[in-house]
Amino acid sequence: MIRAAFILNGGLYLLGMSGLISDGKWLFAGLYLLAGLANLAMLIRFKEERLKNGLNFFILFLNVVVAFYTAVDYHLSGKQYVQYAWVLAGLMSVVALVIQYRKRKYASEV
């Protein structure tokens, strides 16, 4: 299930990148490329758990940045409702990031 989420996120970011390139938003297309590749990198089986956890934390952070950027971009383009879905996705990613941080902190204390 988790692997499917990384595949879905990675694919969506890579598809979204093409739209940003056609709009001439090169910096944010690069951000989408980075987020897409980072999500797909989670499909690699890492031998070191610390590296995998670090990458997971980085991906969650990237997902927050990309979701909120996308919401702002849609809002500035005059869209009416789609930006709220991206705000919700960003908030869910923030919650996941906090949970991941707390799990990591708790595991280091035990």
Buried (B, 14 or more C-beta within 10 A) or exposed (E): EEEEEBBEBBEBBBEBBEEBBEEEBEEBBEBBBBBBEBBBBBEEEBEEEEEBBEBBBBBBBBBBBBBBBBBBBBBEEEEEEEBEEBBEBBEEBBEBBEEBEEEBEEEEEE
